[in-house]
Amino acid sequence: MRGVNRGSSAWDGGLNVNDEIISMDGMRVGDDLERRIAGMAVGDTAEVVISRDGNLQSLKIKMLGDASVRYQFIKLPNSTPVQSQIFNKWLEVGSN
């Protein structure tokens, strides 16, 4: 794993950065991991075998809802020059 978000299923289930996921529910994991996770429902539990520092470990990971937060920046159609300046600064428009 390259990253584990606080409050996610992975975080609560005990996964750490650099853990290698070997299998999920008894099936070897390849490039299908995201598809298999997407097929699970909130509340389902997966038995995950990982390799951490060369040692195999088994974790039970309960699927949680998506708690991530997303933001969207929308330029106002009648923005003032100051609002436009702030918008451009946030998006680093015109900066080198």
Backbone bond lengths (Angstrom), bond angles and torsions (degrees), N, CA, C in turn:
res aa  C-N    CA-C-N  psi(-1)  N-CA   C-N-CA  omega(-1)  CA-C   N-CA-C  phi
1 M - - - 1.442 - - 1.529 108.17 -
2 R 1.317 115.26 135.76 1.459 120.04 179.47 1.517 111.81 -90.76
3 G 1.319 117.18 -23.14 1.451 120.83 -179.83 1.513 110.22 -159.32
4 V 1.320 116.14 145.67 1.459 121.66 177.89 1.523 107.20 -130.66
5 N 1.307 116.46 118.63 1.467 121.14 -178.03 1.519 111.02 -82.74
6 R 1.313 114.93 131.73 1.469 121.16 177.44 1.525 109.38 -56.51
7 G 1.332 116.63 133.72 1.457 121.93 178.46 1.520 114.12 85.62
8 S 1.330 117.77 -0.84 1.468 121.12 179.40 1.531 109.91 -84.30
9 S 1.316 115.80 169.85 1.467 120.77 175.44 1.521 110.44 -57.65
10 A 1.337 116.53 -43.59 1.467 120.99 -179.88 1.528 110.96 -61.21
11 W 1.334 116.46 -45.51 1.467 121.32 -179.77 1.528 110.44 -61.44
12 D 1.326 115.75 -51.90 1.468 119.85 -178.24 1.525 112.11 -65.29
13 G 1.343 116.70 -28.20 1.458 120.78 179.91 1.515 114.35 -81.79
14 G 1.338 117.09 -8.23 1.460 120.30 175.60 1.522 115.52 99.94
15 L 1.334 118.54 8.43 1.464 119.74 177.08 1.519 110.53 -72.14
16 N 1.318 116.00 145.02 1.461 122.35 178.96 1.517 110.07 -122.94
17 V 1.321 115.26 160.53 1.459 120.83 172.64 1.528 107.55 -57.46
18 N 1.316 116.06 140.86 1.468 124.87 179.90 1.525 114.05 77.82
19 D 1.345 119.28 -0.05 1.459 120.11 171.87 1.530 107.93 -68.13
20 E 1.316 116.61 140.28 1.466 121.24 175.36 1.519 107.50 -103.82
21 I 1.327 116.75 119.99 1.459 120.73 178.89 1.521 107.69 -81.01
22 I 1.324 115.73 120.51 1.464 122.66 -176.10 1.531 110.55 -94.52
23 S 1.327 116.35 -49.46 1.461 119.55 -178.00 1.516 110.34 -147.52
24 M 1.331 113.90 160.22 1.463 121.20 177.96 1.523 106.62 -136.85
25 D 1.318 115.78 122.02 1.467 122.47 -178.46 1.525 111.60 52.23
26 G 1.331 115.82 43.24 1.457 121.88 174.19 1.516 115.65 80.97
27 M 1.330 117.43 0.32 1.464 120.93 -179.55 1.526 109.33 -112.48
28 R 1.334 115.92 131.48 1.469 120.27 178.76 1.521 109.99 -58.05
29 V 1.326 115.92 139.18 1.464 121.86 -179.04 1.511 109.24 -96.74
30 G 1.323 115.66 133.89 1.456 121.91 174.19 1.519 107.56 -124.19
31 D 1.318 115.21 -131.52 1.459 119.04 179.10 1.534 111.80 -83.51
32 D 1.332 116.99 9.87 1.465 121.75 -179.09 1.524 113.61 -98.04
33 L 1.325 118.46 8.80 1.458 120.92 -174.35 1.528 112.39 -58.92
34 E 1.318 117.39 -49.07 1.469 120.05 -178.40 1.522 111.53 -61.61
35 R 1.324 117.61 -39.69 1.462 121.57 178.76 1.523 110.47 -64.23
36 R 1.319 116.57 -41.33 1.465 119.87 -179.67 1.519 111.26 -67.31
37 I 1.329 116.83 -39.47 1.469 120.01 177.55 1.521 110.13 -65.81
38 A 1.327 116.86 -40.92 1.467 120.73 -179.56 1.521 111.68 -63.19
39 G 1.319 117.28 -25.85 1.459 121.76 179.53 1.517 113.85 -80.64
40 M 1.306 117.19 -2.76 1.464 120.92 179.92 1.524 109.97 -95.54
41 A 1.318 115.25 154.60 1.462 121.23 179.26 1.525 109.81 -100.63
42 V 1.311 115.48 156.05 1.469 120.69 174.46 1.526 107.63 -57.28
43 G 1.338 115.92 131.33 1.461 121.43 -179.04 1.517 113.22 99.78
44 D 1.348 118.47 -21.10 1.464 121.32 176.08 1.525 109.28 -65.59
45 T 1.322 116.42 152.68 1.460 121.68 178.01 1.525 108.88 -120.12
46 A 1.316 115.79 136.86 1.467 121.98 178.09 1.522 109.16 -115.43
47 E 1.306 115.19 139.28 1.464 122.04 172.93 1.519 106.21 -91.07
48 V 1.324 117.06 113.95 1.462 122.11 -174.09 1.527 109.25 -116.99
49 V 1.326 115.84 128.69 1.466 121.19 174.94 1.521 106.81 -102.67
50 I 1.331 114.67 128.50 1.461 120.80 -178.91 1.519 109.94 -124.20
51 S 1.323 114.40 161.06 1.454 121.25 169.09 1.525 106.49 -111.33
52 R 1.334 115.63 120.84 1.469 121.69 178.20 1.519 107.75 -125.92
53 D 1.322 115.50 116.43 1.467 121.35 -179.57 1.527 111.35 54.24
54 G 1.352 116.49 36.96 1.457 121.12 177.16 1.515 114.93 84.74
55 N 1.323 118.11 -2.92 1.461 121.87 -179.94 1.526 110.20 -108.26
56 L 1.345 117.09 135.20 1.454 121.25 176.75 1.519 109.94 -80.17
57 Q 1.318 115.64 137.73 1.470 121.60 177.17 1.514 108.30 -137.81
58 S 1.317 115.57 149.30 1.456 121.32 176.92 1.528 108.65 -111.22
59 L 1.329 115.90 130.61 1.461 121.68 -179.80 1.527 109.58 -125.98
60 K 1.309 116.66 143.87 1.458 121.43 171.25 1.524 106.55 -101.12
61 I 1.321 115.65 120.68 1.460 120.31 -175.93 1.520 109.14 -118.32
62 K 1.325 115.22 119.69 1.464 121.77 179.18 1.522 108.76 -89.23
63 M 1.324 116.13 130.59 1.464 121.33 179.99 1.528 110.14 -74.37
64 L 1.309 115.12 123.74 1.456 122.34 178.88 1.522 108.90 -106.20
65 G 1.303 116.35 166.11 1.457 120.56 174.34 1.512 110.29 -70.04
66 D 1.309 116.82 161.66 1.458 122.23 179.50 1.522 109.03 -72.96
67 A 1.322 116.63 113.19 1.467 121.45 -178.31 1.525 111.82 -101.61
68 S 1.322 116.60 7.99 1.463 118.48 -178.07 1.524 110.24 -70.32
69 V 1.310 114.12 152.84 1.461 121.24 -179.45 1.518 107.93 -113.64
70 R 1.313 115.79 134.52 1.461 120.46 178.75 1.516 108.73 -124.07
71 Y 1.313 115.26 143.19 1.457 121.52 179.61 1.512 109.41 -119.74
72 Q 1.311 115.36 151.72 1.458 120.68 177.41 1.513 107.82 -131.65
73 F 1.327 115.89 131.09 1.457 121.62 177.44 1.518 108.28 -101.90
74 I 1.322 115.38 123.51 1.459 121.00 -179.66 1.519 108.17 -123.78
75 K 1.300 115.64 126.89 1.460 120.10 178.75 1.524 108.91 -75.36
76 L 1.322 115.97 128.14 1.461 120.82 178.58 1.528 109.82 -68.52
77 P 1.330 117.73 138.27 1.461 119.22 -178.32 1.525 113.30 -64.08
78 N 1.316 118.12 -31.05 1.472 122.48 -179.07 1.523 110.41 -115.95
79 S 1.330 116.58 44.50 1.460 119.77 -176.19 1.525 111.08 -71.39
80 T 1.325 114.29 148.25 1.459 120.67 176.19 1.528 108.33 -75.85
81 P 1.324 118.37 164.53 1.474 119.70 176.89 1.532 112.47 -57.18
82 V 1.323 117.67 -36.94 1.472 120.91 179.30 1.526 110.04 -67.73
83 Q 1.328 117.63 -42.76 1.464 120.48 177.89 1.525 110.71 -62.73
84 S 1.330 117.05 -41.67 1.471 120.74 177.66 1.516 110.79 -62.84
85 Q 1.331 116.81 -40.35 1.460 120.91 178.91 1.527 110.73 -63.21
86 I 1.319 117.18 -44.00 1.473 121.32 178.97 1.523 110.04 -64.43
87 F 1.331 116.87 -45.17 1.467 121.49 178.39 1.527 110.29 -56.99
88 N 1.323 116.74 -48.54 1.463 121.11 -179.27 1.523 111.80 -64.18
89 K 1.322 116.91 -36.70 1.467 120.31 178.96 1.528 110.44 -65.76
90 W 1.339 116.88 -43.14 1.466 120.90 178.66 1.516 110.57 -59.18
91 L 1.306 117.27 -40.89 1.456 121.37 -177.12 1.520 112.79 -91.81
92 E 1.329 116.61 -0.02 1.458 123.37 -179.87 1.529 110.54 56.97
93 V 1.338 115.49 37.47 1.467 121.17 178.61 1.512 107.91 -75.74
94 G 1.295 116.67 128.98 1.443 122.03 176.82 1.510 114.53 80.40
95 S 1.344 118.03 5.13 1.471 118.80 177.73 1.513 108.89 -99.54
96 N 1.320 115.49 152.00 1.478 120.95 -179.75 1.491 110.83 -105.14
